[in-house]
Structure formats: structure tokens, C-alpha cells
């Protein structure tokens, strides 16, 4: 079992398969994707070795991320490789949803069982202002198709003071009849968004207080769950989640490791640099990979230090999939 010196166990792998994204979200890539390195992304054969090695060390959940993973033409092959690996119980993906409506059936057929979809506003004009794309209606239809296919759906919305801070009520109205989990995520400071962060960061704590006062109850986290505090209400089909990385003890429940699309292990979203494990992947030697992962995990820190303004090498979240 992958376990660090603080007793945290890692059941959950976040696997980036590309750093390319076709959206221009104002909090992540406001100027669009800028190619800053060779696009020698992990091959399917390398991903097979990677997931096998992690599974043998106790990982049970793989989340495919980007950039935008749907930009990879071999996405379905990647999903199949992950889903067919012994020990892997759940295959999830995070997407901006631009191909959701057209491709969800193929993803499910390949083995996908859960989706996280970014929707920062339910107002089509605000959605287009934030992302640079007029795709909200198509994404909402895609969510309906995913739910009909039995996919567990979570929707991510980054809280921003100047954009969607006032949209809690529309989101709650949507959850009345829509069986998804909406996670409101505190805006995080990265290497290239300091001014935007200072202007737009909103704490999730007042929202948590409002939910509890309104009859919502907090759920107990599963071992492979993400970092959200999730809440349910008997009168709502959907659930509400809050991801508050600036809250006390946020890192105490960390259960995931990250692999970049170039084959580097990131012990934290805000780690100083990636640790190169690609030689083990290229040699198709998952035993070598297991030894390397176990050794490298000794360097994982107790916290991300975000509360002190530390952002490490993370220029923007598309680099290693958030």
C-alpha cells in the first residue's frame, strides 16, 4: 500500500494525458493554451504500465484529466486500459464537456463510470464570458445523457467574486431536480494568476454555514473520495460539495497522487517540480515503478502551504489536471 510518513494512504491516481485545453477560462488559461514544452505525451503502453504499478500498490481509482482529455484521439483506448487493470474499481474523468454530448456513449462503452464537468455558471452569457465558448446548452444535454447511462456526475464551479459569487441560489434551484453533485471550489492562487486571485478569491466557509443552517447534512468521506466536503438535503435530488484548500487541515485527508502528461510524479498539485518516472514506464517494468514510487513518496510534505502564498511550479491548473 502506498503510504507516506504522515500515515496517509493513496487509493486515488489523477492521470493527466495532455496539458492542451481548447477553453480559455479566465482563472486558468485566459490567453488560451500556450505550448511550452514538447508534446510527447504518455503513450497507451506507458499508461498500461503506470496504472498496473499503481494498482499493485493499492490504488483503486483512476481519474483521467488534462488539460482537456477529450482532445486525445485515443481517449477510449486509455479508458479501456485503465478499466481492464486488475484492482482498479473506478474510472473517472474530468472534462470541460465540449465533446460530452457527442462522445459520452463511447466513453461509457470503454469503461468510464464517473465524470466531473466544469460549469462555472448556469447563465449562458456568463458561462461564455468565463470560458470563451458558447457551449453550456450542449454540456447540459450531455449531462442528461450521462445520467441516463448510469454515470455518476459531479459538476465543478470555481467561485469568483466578480463573476459567479451571487449564483448560489440558481445552482441550488438546479439541484432540486438534478441528481448531480455540485462542488463549489475556492479559487486557488497559481504562478500566473496573482492579480486575478486577489480580486476574485471567495471563501467557501460562509456557504457551508448557510447550507448547515438550511437543513443540509454533511456526508462521511469514502477512502477514494476527493477533497470536497459534501452535503445532502432530503428535499434535493442533487448534492452540494465545497472544496476549500485554504481551510484548516485540508491536506490531512489527502489520498491522491498526480502523474503529468509527460510522465512526472507530482506529490502535490503545488509541488516544486515533477519527479521523472518515465524510464520505468518506457521499460514496461511495473516492479521497478513500484519501488520508485515507494521511495519517492518519502518526500511528500504535510501541507501545500497555499495559505502562505506558495504555488510551487504550478503556473496554471491545466499543467497537471487540477
PyMOL commands that set and color helices and strands:
alter all, ss='L'
color gray80, all
select helices_A, chain A and resi 44-56+69-71+75-83+100-110+124-131+136-148+168-175+194-200+205-213+250-253+278-282+286-299+306-308+317-319
alter helices_A, ss='H'
color red, helices_A
select strands_A, chain A and resi 12-16+61-65+90-95+114-118+152-159+181-186+217-218+229-232+239-243+256-259+264-266+275-276
alter strands_A, ss='S'
color yellow, strands_A
deselect
rebuild
show_as cartoon
